[in-house]
């Protein structure tokens, strides 16, 4: 009779993948008593049916209607659906992709137009209309383009604006998955 543990490569033993251990957090206080009235409650409770009070599942602090209450959305977590206060689960900042856009910047074209018109009117008075037209086109169009290409903002430009963005989010203190915010007012309404 052959031993199944022999070194025969044709025999393979199916092994189950190891499950990742769940993180167990030390909850504060006596988990079988209501922290407000002291009556017996279930260890997974965050509501006392005797005094009708809600309390934080982790630190057992009393929750009021104005408090931000957070719930884990990961069904595999031990804190799934439990109410945790914002003191136990502080807000974290998440960097978002920066917002970029082009912003128009007005140029000095009205002043440049007036200066070109004045100089072309002076040349019209002394030289005639053809040289005045050449002076106007040369000054406004030609010299304006040269000055604009030398970073003088004659005809207007566009400036690229970059704004850093970040969002505030709450993550579960047990599994670090996103937590949703709720409150007693939402429950009543």
Protein Blocks (a to p, Z undefined) as FASTA:
>chain_A
ZZfkbcbfkbccddddddddddddddehjfkbcfklopacdfkbcbdfklopacdfklop
acdfkbccdddfbfkbmkgoiacdfklmccddddddddddddddddfklmmmmmmmmmmm
mmmmmnojklmmmmmmmmmmmmmmmmmmnopafkopaddddddddddddddfklopacdd
ddfklmmZZ
